[in-house]
Each structure stands twice: as structure tokens, then as C-alpha cells.
């Protein structure tokens, strides 16, 4: 509620041959400072360090049929029957497991079955 918008600039370098963009995360609040830095850049740059981070993201919960219908309606404007028909066709072609009607979680029994049959699902 106390947020005050403030104009800022960011610098980024682009490798014209590959199209790779190297962004700078630091905001600059003075446009003259940005122009001064940009004017002093040379045509050839050297990458002095590379930093990478590994991010682990948990899988989203499974869809139950009603949640899938809601998602498809919001994302693609499908009505519930259209989504149900698509799910049924994908199920019959063995692209989907049977859609859950009331639960978003795999039971231990289902997990054990899937684990013991995993090679049958891999092509």
C-alpha cells in the first residue's frame, strides 16, 4: 500500500551471432549513468564468470476430473463435456491413466503397482 512506482533502467548485452542475451540484474535509477556505461562498452566482451543454480521444483498435484475441466475452461475455453471427451480419448489411447474423480493423490497401493510395472510404461 505504500508502494511508490519508480522508473529504472537495466543493461543487457546481446551476442548478435547467437542471439543470447546477458542481462544485468542491477537496476539503475539515473538514465545518464546507464548511457555513460553503455557508451564505454567495447564491441568485444569477455565472459569473466558464470554462475548457475540448481532449482528443485516439486511436481504439481494430480488433476481430478473437475479440476482438469476447470483448468481447460479457463485456459482454452473448453466446456466440461469437451474436456471429458478429450480425456476419454486420451485414456483409450493409453496416454492418460483413468482420471481421478475425487482425489488428487496416488494411494500407496497404486504407487506400488506403478513402481512394479514401470518398465511396461516406458517405450
DSSP file (Angstrom, degrees, kcal/mol; ACC not computed):
  #  RESIDUE AA STRUCTURE BP1 BP2  ACC     N-H-->O    O-->H-N    N-H-->O    O-->H-N    TCO  KAPPA ALPHA  PHI   PSI    X-CA   Y-CA   Z-CA
    1    1 A X              0   0    0      0, 0.0     0, 0.0     0, 0.0     0, 0.0   0.000 360.0 360.0 360.0 -22.9    0.0    0.0    0.0
    2    2 A X        +     0   0    0      2,-0.1     2,-0.2     0, 0.0     0, 0.0   0.259 360.0 133.5 -97.4  12.9    3.0    2.2    0.5
    3    3 A X        -     0   0    0      1,-0.0     2,-0.5     0, 0.0     0, 0.0  -0.431  36.7-167.4 -68.2 131.2    4.4    1.3   -2.9
    4    4 A X        -     0   0    0     -2,-0.2    -2,-0.1     2,-0.0    -1,-0.0  -0.975  22.5-125.9-119.4 116.5    5.6    4.2   -4.9
    5    5 A X        -     0   0    0     -2,-0.5     2,-0.4     1,-0.0     0, 0.0  -0.333  29.4-171.2 -62.3 141.2    6.4    3.4   -8.6
    6    6 A X        -     0   0    0      2,-0.0     2,-0.2    -2,-0.0    -1,-0.0  -0.996  21.3-124.4-138.5 130.1    9.9    4.4   -9.6
    7    7 A X        +     0   0    0     -2,-0.4     2,-0.3    22,-0.1     0, 0.0  -0.498  38.9 166.2 -72.4 137.4   11.4    4.5  -13.1
    8    8 A X        -     0   0    0     -2,-0.2     2,-0.3    22,-0.0    21,-0.2  -0.956  24.1-139.5-146.9 166.1   14.6    2.5  -13.6
    9    9 A X  B     -A   28   0A   0     19,-2.8    19,-3.0    -2,-0.3     2,-0.3  -0.887   8.9-159.3-125.3 154.7   16.8    1.1  -16.3
   10   10 A X        -     0   0    0     -2,-0.3     2,-0.3    17,-0.2    17,-0.1  -0.984  12.2-136.8-133.4 147.7   18.6   -2.2  -16.8
   11   11 A X        +     0   0    0     15,-0.4    13,-1.9    -2,-0.3     2,-0.3  -0.752  22.7 175.2 -98.9 148.4   21.6   -3.0  -19.0
   12   12 A X  E     -B   23   0B   0     -2,-0.3     2,-0.4    11,-0.2    11,-0.2  -0.982  19.9-142.7-149.8 147.3   21.9   -6.2  -21.1
   13   13 A X  E     -B   22   0B   0      9,-2.5     9,-3.9    -2,-0.3     2,-0.4  -0.855  14.3-158.7-106.1 143.8   24.4   -7.5  -23.6
   14   14 A X  E     -B   21   0B   0     -2,-0.4     2,-0.9     7,-0.2     7,-0.2  -0.987  16.4-137.9-126.4 129.5   23.4   -9.5  -26.6
   15   15 A X     >  -     0   0    0      5,-3.0     4,-3.1    -2,-0.4     5,-0.4  -0.758  17.2-158.0 -79.6 110.2   25.6  -11.7  -28.7
   16   16 A X  T  4 S+     0   0    0     -2,-0.9    -1,-0.2     1,-0.2     5,-0.0   0.779  86.7  53.7 -64.9 -28.1   24.5  -10.8  -32.2
   17   17 A X  T  4 S+     0   0    0      1,-0.1    -1,-0.2     3,-0.1    -2,-0.0   0.900 125.2  20.8 -74.3 -40.5   25.7  -14.1  -33.7
   18   18 A X  T  4 S-     0   0    0     -3,-0.2    -2,-0.2     2,-0.1    -1,-0.1   0.642  94.8-128.2-104.0 -17.1   23.8  -16.4  -31.3
   19   19 A X     <  +     0   0    0     -4,-3.1     2,-0.3     1,-0.3    -3,-0.2   0.529  54.7 151.7  79.9   5.1   21.1  -14.1  -30.0
   20   20 A X        -     0   0    0     -5,-0.4    -5,-3.0    -6,-0.1     2,-0.5  -0.537  34.0-149.1 -73.1 132.6   22.0  -15.0  -26.4
   21   21 A X  E     -B   14   0B   0     -2,-0.3     2,-0.7    -7,-0.2    -7,-0.2  -0.881   7.4-159.0-107.1 133.5   21.1  -12.1  -24.1
   22   22 A X  E     -B   13   0B   0     -9,-3.9    -9,-2.5    -2,-0.5     2,-0.1  -0.901  19.1-159.6-110.4 100.7   23.2  -11.5  -20.9
   23   23 A X  E     -B   12   0B   0     -2,-0.7     2,-0.5   -11,-0.2   -11,-0.2  -0.447  12.0-140.1 -83.0 155.0   21.0   -9.5  -18.5
   24   24 A X        -     0   0    0    -13,-1.9   -13,-0.2    -2,-0.1    -1,-0.0  -0.963   6.3-156.5-108.9 126.6   22.3   -7.4  -15.7
   25   25 A X        +     0   0    0     -2,-0.5     2,-0.4   -15,-0.1    -1,-0.1   0.607  62.6 102.3 -81.8 -10.1   20.0   -7.7  -12.6
   26   26 A X        -     0   0    0    -15,-0.1   -15,-0.4     1,-0.0     2,-0.3  -0.596  66.9-139.4 -77.1 125.6   21.1   -4.4  -11.1
   27   27 A X        -     0   0    0     -2,-0.4     2,-0.5   -17,-0.1   -17,-0.2  -0.617   9.8-151.1 -81.1 145.2   18.5   -1.5  -11.6
   28   28 A X  B     -A    9   0A   0    -19,-3.0   -19,-2.8    -2,-0.3     3,-0.0  -0.969  10.7-170.8-115.2 130.6   19.8    1.9  -12.5
   29   29 A X  S    S+     0   0    0     -2,-0.5     2,-0.5   -21,-0.2    -1,-0.1   0.494  71.5  68.8 -99.2  -4.8   17.8    4.9  -11.4
   30   30 A X     >  -     0   0    0      1,-0.1     4,-1.5   -21,-0.1     3,-0.4  -0.958  64.6-159.5-118.0 115.3   19.8    7.5  -13.3
   31   31 A X  H  > S+     0   0    0     -2,-0.5     4,-2.4     1,-0.2     5,-0.2   0.845  92.4  58.0 -63.9 -33.8   19.5    7.4  -17.1
   32   32 A X  H  > S+     0   0    0      1,-0.2     4,-2.4     2,-0.2    -1,-0.2   0.882 103.4  53.4 -63.7 -37.3   22.7    9.3  -17.6
   33   33 A X  H  > S+     0   0    0     -3,-0.4     4,-2.2     2,-0.2    -1,-0.2   0.912 109.8  48.2 -62.7 -42.3   24.6    6.7  -15.6
   34   34 A X  H  X S+     0   0    0     -4,-1.5     4,-2.7     2,-0.2    -2,-0.2   0.928 112.2  48.0 -64.4 -45.8   23.2    3.9  -17.9
   35   35 A X  H  X S+     0   0    0     -4,-2.4     4,-2.4     1,-0.2    -1,-0.2   0.885 110.9  51.9 -63.5 -38.1   24.1    5.9  -21.1
   36   36 A X  H  X S+     0   0    0     -4,-2.4     4,-1.2     2,-0.2    -1,-0.2   0.926 112.2  45.2 -63.4 -45.3   27.6    6.5  -19.7
   37   37 A X  H  < S+     0   0    0     -4,-2.2     4,-0.4     1,-0.2     3,-0.4   0.927 113.4  50.4 -63.8 -45.0   28.1    2.8  -19.0
   38   38 A X  H >< S+     0   0    0     -4,-2.7     3,-1.1     1,-0.2    -2,-0.2   0.887 108.2  52.4 -62.6 -40.3   26.7    1.8  -22.4
   39   39 A X  H 3< S+     0   0    0     -4,-2.4    -1,-0.2     1,-0.2    -2,-0.2   0.795 107.2  53.6 -66.6 -27.5   28.9    4.3  -24.3
   40   40 A X  T 3< S+     0   0    0     -4,-1.2    -1,-0.2    -3,-0.4    -2,-0.2   0.463  84.1 108.3 -88.1  -1.9   32.0    2.8  -22.6
   41   41 A X    <   -     0   0    0     -3,-1.1     2,-0.2    -4,-0.4     4,-0.1  -0.515  64.8-134.8 -74.7 143.8   31.3   -0.8  -23.6
   42   42 A X        -     0   0    0      2,-0.2    -1,-0.1    -2,-0.2    -2,-0.1  -0.520  19.5-113.3 -93.3 167.0   33.5   -2.2  -26.2
   43   43 A X  S    S+     0   0    0     -2,-0.2     2,-0.5     1,-0.1    -1,-0.1   0.801 105.5  53.6 -67.0 -29.1   32.4   -4.2  -29.3
   44   44 A X  S    S-     0   0    0      2,-0.0     2,-0.3     0, 0.0    -2,-0.2  -0.931  71.8-175.4-112.9 128.4   34.1   -7.3  -27.9
   45   45 A X        -     0   0    0     -2,-0.5     2,-0.4    -4,-0.1    -4,-0.0  -0.839  15.7-140.6-120.0 157.9   33.4   -8.5  -24.4
   46   46 A X        -     0   0    0     -2,-0.3     2,-0.7     0, 0.0    -2,-0.0  -0.969  16.9-129.2-119.7 132.0   34.8  -11.3  -22.3
   47   47 A X        -     0   0    0     -2,-0.4     3,-0.1     1,-0.2    -2,-0.0  -0.708  26.2-177.6 -77.7 118.7   32.8  -13.5  -20.0
   48   48 A X        +     0   0    0     -2,-0.7     2,-0.3     1,-0.3    -1,-0.2   0.713  61.2   0.2 -95.4 -22.1   34.6  -13.3  -16.7
   49   49 A X        -     0   0    0      2,-0.0     2,-0.4     0, 0.0    -1,-0.3  -0.985  55.1-148.0-161.4 156.6   32.5  -15.8  -14.7
   50   50 A X        -     0   0    0     -2,-0.3     2,-0.4    -3,-0.1    -3,-0.0  -0.998  14.0-169.2-129.4 130.1   29.5  -18.0  -15.0
   51   51 A X        +     0   0    0     -2,-0.4     2,-0.4     2,-0.0    -2,-0.0  -0.951   7.3 177.9-118.5 139.0   27.1  -18.7  -12.1
   52   52 A X        -     0   0    0     -2,-0.4     2,-0.4     2,-0.0    -2,-0.0  -0.989  10.9-160.2-138.9 151.3   24.4  -21.3  -12.1
   53   53 A X        -     0   0    0     -2,-0.4     2,-0.6     2,-0.0    -2,-0.0  -0.974  15.7-135.3-128.7 143.5   21.9  -22.5   -9.5
   54   54 A X        -     0   0    0     -2,-0.4     2,-0.5     2,-0.0    -2,-0.0  -0.873  21.9-164.6 -99.2 126.6   20.1  -25.7   -9.4
   55   55 A X        -     0   0    0     -2,-0.6     2,-0.6     2,-0.0    -2,-0.0  -0.926   6.7-155.1-113.3 134.1   16.4  -25.4   -8.6
   56   56 A X        -     0   0    0     -2,-0.5     2,-0.5     2,-0.0    -2,-0.0  -0.930  12.2-173.1-108.0 126.0   14.2  -28.2   -7.5
   57   57 A X        -     0   0    0     -2,-0.6     3,-0.1     3,-0.0     2,-0.1  -0.976  21.5-127.6-122.4 125.6   10.6  -27.8   -8.2
   58   58 A X        -     0   0    0     -2,-0.5     3,-0.1     1,-0.1     2,-0.1  -0.383  33.2-102.0 -68.8 146.4    8.1  -30.3   -6.9
   59   59 A X        -     0   0    0      1,-0.1    -1,-0.1    -2,-0.1     3,-0.1  -0.385  42.6-106.3 -63.9 144.6    5.7  -31.8   -9.4
   60   60 A X        -     0   0    0      1,-0.1    -1,-0.1    -3,-0.1     3,-0.1  -0.332  44.3 -90.4 -68.5 158.1    2.2  -30.3   -9.3
   61   61 A X        -     0   0    0      1,-0.1    44,-0.1    -3,-0.1    -1,-0.1  -0.278  51.9 -91.5 -65.3 157.3   -0.5  -32.4   -7.7
   62   62 A X        -     0   0    0     42,-1.3     2,-0.4     1,-0.1    -1,-0.1  -0.273  41.7-111.2 -64.9 153.6   -2.5  -34.6  -10.0
   63   63 A X        -     0   0    0     -3,-0.1    37,-0.7     4,-0.1     2,-0.3  -0.700  20.3-150.2 -83.1 136.3   -5.7  -33.3  -11.6
   64   64 A X  B  >  -c  100   0C   0     -2,-0.4     4,-2.4    35,-0.1    37,-0.2  -0.675  38.0-101.2 -90.3 165.1   -9.0  -34.7  -10.5
   65   65 A X  H  > S+     0   0    0     35,-3.5     4,-2.4    -2,-0.3     5,-0.2   0.888 120.9  49.0 -58.5 -43.5  -11.5  -34.6  -13.3
   66   66 A X  H  > S+     0   0    0     35,-0.3     4,-2.1     1,-0.2    -1,-0.2   0.884 112.1  48.7 -67.6 -36.4  -13.4  -31.5  -12.1
   67   67 A X  H  > S+     0   0    0      2,-0.2     4,-2.5    -3,-0.2    -1,-0.2   0.894 111.3  50.7 -67.7 -38.4  -10.1  -29.5  -11.6
   68   68 A X  H  X S+     0   0    0     -4,-2.4     4,-2.6     2,-0.2    -2,-0.2   0.903 109.9  50.1 -64.3 -41.2   -9.0  -30.5  -15.1
   69   69 A X  H  X S+     0   0    0     -4,-2.4     4,-2.0    -5,-0.2    -2,-0.2   0.902 111.4  48.8 -63.7 -40.7  -12.3  -29.3  -16.5
   70   70 A X  H  X S+     0   0    0     -4,-2.1     4,-2.1     2,-0.2    -2,-0.2   0.905 112.1  48.5 -64.8 -41.7  -11.9  -26.0  -14.7
   71   71 A X  H  X S+     0   0    0     -4,-2.5     4,-3.1     1,-0.2     5,-0.3   0.923 112.1  48.2 -63.7 -45.5   -8.4  -25.6  -15.9
   72   72 A X  H  X S+     0   0    0     -4,-2.6     4,-2.3     1,-0.2     6,-1.6   0.856 111.0  51.6 -65.9 -34.6   -9.3  -26.4  -19.5
   73   73 A X  H  X S+     0   0    0     -4,-2.0     4,-0.9     4,-0.3    -1,-0.2   0.914 115.6  41.0 -66.7 -42.2  -12.3  -24.0  -19.3
   74   74 A X  H  < S+     0   0    0     -4,-2.1    -2,-0.2    -5,-0.2    -1,-0.2   0.921 123.9  36.7 -71.4 -44.1  -10.1  -21.2  -18.1
   75   75 A X  H  < S+     0   0    0     -4,-3.1    -3,-0.2    -5,-0.2    -2,-0.2   0.907 138.0  11.3 -78.7 -44.1   -7.1  -21.9  -20.4
   76   76 A X  H  < S-     0   0    0     -4,-2.3    -3,-0.2    -5,-0.3    -2,-0.2   0.349  95.4-115.8-120.7   4.1   -8.8  -22.9  -23.6
   77   77 A X     <  +     0   0    0     -4,-0.9    -4,-0.3    -5,-0.5     2,-0.2   0.802  58.8 159.3  63.4  30.1  -12.5  -22.0  -23.1
   78   78 A X        -     0   0    0     -6,-1.6    -1,-0.2    -9,-0.1     2,-0.1  -0.596  37.8-129.1 -79.6 143.4  -13.5  -25.7  -23.3
   79   79 A X     >  -     0   0    0     -2,-0.2     4,-2.0     1,-0.1     3,-0.3  -0.479  31.0-100.4 -84.1 169.3  -16.8  -26.7  -21.7
   80   80 A X  H  > S+     0   0    0      1,-0.2     4,-2.4     2,-0.2     5,-0.2   0.869 121.2  51.4 -59.9 -40.4  -16.9  -29.6  -19.3
   81   81 A X  H  > S+     0   0    0      2,-0.2     4,-2.3     1,-0.2    -1,-0.2   0.876 107.9  52.6 -68.0 -35.8  -18.2  -32.2  -21.8
   82   82 A X  H  > S+     0   0    0     -3,-0.3     4,-2.3     2,-0.2    -1,-0.2   0.934 111.5  46.5 -62.9 -46.1  -15.4  -31.3  -24.4
   83   83 A X  H  X S+     0   0    0     -4,-2.0     4,-2.7     1,-0.2     5,-0.2   0.915 111.6  51.4 -62.5 -43.0  -12.7  -31.8  -21.7
   84   84 A X  H  X S+     0   0    0     -4,-2.4     4,-2.3     1,-0.2    -1,-0.2   0.899 109.9  49.5 -62.8 -40.2  -14.3  -35.1  -20.7
   85   85 A X  H  X S+     0   0    0     -4,-2.3     4,-2.4     2,-0.2    -1,-0.2   0.915 112.2  47.9 -64.3 -43.1  -14.4  -36.3  -24.3
   86   86 A X  H  X S+     0   0    0     -4,-2.3     4,-2.6     2,-0.2     5,-0.2   0.924 111.9  49.5 -63.2 -44.4  -10.8  -35.4  -24.8
   87   87 A X  H  X S+     0   0    0     -4,-2.7     4,-2.5     1,-0.2    -1,-0.2   0.910 110.9  50.5 -61.2 -42.1   -9.7  -37.1  -21.6
   88   88 A X  H  X S+     0   0    0     -4,-2.3     4,-2.6    -5,-0.2    -1,-0.2   0.918 110.7  48.4 -63.5 -42.9  -11.6  -40.2  -22.6
   89   89 A X  H  X S+     0   0    0     -4,-2.4     4,-1.5     1,-0.2    -2,-0.2   0.915 113.1  47.5 -64.1 -42.1  -10.0  -40.4  -26.0
   90   90 A X  H  <>S+     0   0    0     -4,-2.6     5,-2.9     1,-0.2     6,-0.9   0.880 111.7  51.4 -65.9 -36.6   -6.5  -39.9  -24.5
   91   91 A X  H ><5S+     0   0    0     -4,-2.5     3,-1.6     4,-0.2    -2,-0.2   0.925 108.3  50.9 -64.2 -44.8   -7.3  -42.6  -21.9
   92   92 A X  H 3<5S+     0   0    0     -4,-2.6    -1,-0.2     1,-0.3    -2,-0.2   0.791 109.3  50.9 -65.8 -27.0   -8.4  -45.0  -24.6
   93   93 A X  T 3<5S-     0   0    0     -4,-1.5    -1,-0.3    -5,-0.2    -2,-0.2   0.398 117.9-117.1 -88.3   3.2   -5.2  -44.4  -26.5
   94   94 A X  T < 5S+     0   0    0     -3,-1.6    -3,-0.2     2,-0.2    -2,-0.1   0.751  83.1 119.7  67.6  28.6   -3.3  -45.1  -23.2
   95   95 A X  S   <S+     0   0    0     -5,-2.9     2,-0.3    -6,-0.2    -4,-0.2   0.695  75.3  36.5 -88.4 -22.5   -1.8  -41.6  -22.9
   96   96 A X  S    S-     0   0    0     -6,-0.9    -2,-0.2    -9,-0.1     2,-0.1  -0.915  79.1-123.1-127.1 152.6   -3.6  -41.0  -19.6
   97   97 A X        -     0   0    0     -2,-0.3     2,-0.1     1,-0.2     3,-0.1  -0.456  61.7 -68.6 -79.7 168.8   -4.4  -43.0  -16.5
   98   98 A X        -     0   0    0     -2,-0.1    -1,-0.2     1,-0.1     2,-0.1  -0.395  64.8-106.5 -60.5 130.2   -8.0  -43.1  -15.6
   99   99 A X        -     0   0    0      1,-0.1     2,-0.2    -2,-0.1   -35,-0.1  -0.339  31.3-117.5 -65.6 136.0   -8.9  -39.6  -14.4
  100  100 A X  B     -c   64   0C   0    -37,-0.7   -35,-3.5     1,-0.1   -34,-0.2  -0.488  23.0-166.6 -71.3 137.3   -9.4  -39.3  -10.7
  101  101 A X  S    S+     0   0    0    -37,-0.2   -35,-0.3    -2,-0.2    -1,-0.1   0.758  81.5   7.1 -97.1 -27.9  -12.9  -38.2   -9.8
  102  102 A X  S    S+     0   0    0      1,-0.2     2,-0.4   -37,-0.1   -38,-0.1   0.450 116.6  59.6-135.6  -0.6  -12.4  -37.3   -6.1
  103  103 A X        -     0   0    0    -40,-0.1    -1,-0.2     1,-0.1    -3,-0.1  -0.985  45.3-163.8-138.4 144.3   -8.7  -37.4   -5.2
  104  104 A X  S    S+     0   0    0     -2,-0.4   -42,-1.3   -40,-0.1     2,-0.3   0.336  72.7  79.5-100.7   4.6   -5.5  -35.7   -6.4
  105  105 A X  S    S-     0   0    0    -44,-0.1     2,-0.5     0, 0.0   -44,-0.0  -0.854  75.5-124.4-121.2 149.9   -3.2  -38.2   -4.8
  106  106 A X        -     0   0    0     -2,-0.3    -2,-0.1     1,-0.0     2,-0.0  -0.761  32.1-129.0 -87.3 130.5   -1.9  -41.7   -5.6
  107  107 A X     >  -     0   0    0     -2,-0.5     4,-2.7     1,-0.1     5,-0.2  -0.306  23.5-108.8 -72.6 164.3   -2.6  -44.2   -2.9
  108  108 A X  H  > S+     0   0    0      1,-0.2     4,-2.6     2,-0.2     5,-0.2   0.883 121.5  53.8 -60.9 -38.6    0.2  -46.4   -1.6
  109  109 A X  H  > S+     0   0    0      2,-0.2     4,-2.1     1,-0.2    -1,-0.2   0.921 110.3  45.8 -62.9 -44.7   -1.3  -49.4   -3.4
  110  110 A X  H  > S+     0   0    0      2,-0.2     4,-2.8     1,-0.2     5,-0.2   0.909 112.4  51.6 -63.9 -42.1   -1.4  -47.5   -6.7
  111  111 A X  H  X S+     0   0    0     -4,-2.7     4,-2.8     1,-0.2    -2,-0.2   0.922 109.5  49.3 -61.3 -44.5    2.2  -46.3   -6.2
  112  112 A X  H  X S+     0   0    0     -4,-2.6     4,-2.2     2,-0.2    -1,-0.2   0.911 112.2  48.6 -61.1 -43.0    3.4  -49.9   -5.5
  113  113 A X  H  X S+     0   0    0     -4,-2.1     4,-1.2     2,-0.2    -2,-0.2   0.942 113.4  46.3 -62.3 -48.3    1.6  -51.1   -8.6
  114  114 A X  H  < S+     0   0    0     -4,-2.8     3,-0.3     1,-0.2     4,-0.2   0.903 112.0  51.7 -62.3 -41.9    3.0  -48.4  -10.8
  115  115 A X  H >< S+     0   0    0     -4,-2.8     3,-0.9     1,-0.2     4,-0.2   0.901 110.5  47.4 -62.5 -41.1    6.5  -48.9   -9.4
  116  116 A X  H 3< S+     0   0    0     -4,-2.2    -1,-0.2     1,-0.2    -2,-0.2   0.717 120.0  39.2 -75.3 -18.3    6.5  -52.6  -10.1
  117  117 A X  T >X S+     0   0    0     -4,-1.2     3,-1.0    -3,-0.3     4,-0.8   0.154  78.0 115.7-113.6  17.7    5.2  -52.1  -13.7
  118  118 A X  H X> S+     0   0    0     -3,-0.9     3,-1.0     1,-0.3     4,-0.8   0.851  71.8  57.5 -61.1 -36.1    7.2  -49.0  -14.6
  119  119 A X  H 34 S+     0   0    0      1,-0.3     3,-0.4    -4,-0.2    -1,-0.3   0.819  99.5  60.0 -66.0 -27.8    9.2  -50.8  -17.4
  120  120 A X  H <4 S+     0   0    0     -3,-1.0    -1,-0.3     1,-0.2    -2,-0.2   0.763 105.0  50.0 -68.5 -24.0    5.9  -51.7  -19.1
  121  121 A X  H << S+     0   0    0     -3,-1.0     2,-0.3    -4,-0.8    -1,-0.2   0.632  94.2  87.7 -88.0 -15.5    5.1  -48.0  -19.4
  122  122 A X     <        0   0    0     -4,-0.8     0, 0.0    -3,-0.4     0, 0.0  -0.675 360.0 360.0 -90.3 138.3    8.4  -47.0  -20.9
  123  123 A X              0   0    0     -2,-0.3    -1,-0.1     0, 0.0    -4,-0.0   0.393 360.0 360.0-108.2 360.0    8.9  -47.1  -24.6
